[in-house]
Amino acid sequence: MEVVVNMARRAHIVVTVKEENIEKKLRQFKKKLEREGVLKDAKKLSFFESPSLIRRRKRMRAIKMESIRRTNMLVGCTIPGNSSRGNSH
């Protein structure tokens, strides 16, 4: 049995079940859904959000991230995900 989920702007999520534990594969499938953000997108699309609210949400997130960057620069920390991994020349 093969389970495939395809949403717009997302990659296929495939979990192949041969003769293994179905519960284990179901947990693996749920983890893949969570990592890909499929459920988050589905919840976001379940109600209408006006363009002005979308812009406002993005602007507020940008303000929050800028505040975090400034705080981290003062403390001397780095933001996870923004560091260059493996480039310590």
Summary of the structure (lengths in Angstrom):
residues: 89
radius of gyration: 19.2
end to end distance: 47.1
largest distance: 54.6
contacts: 151
relative contact order: 0.08
helix: 54%
strand: 9%
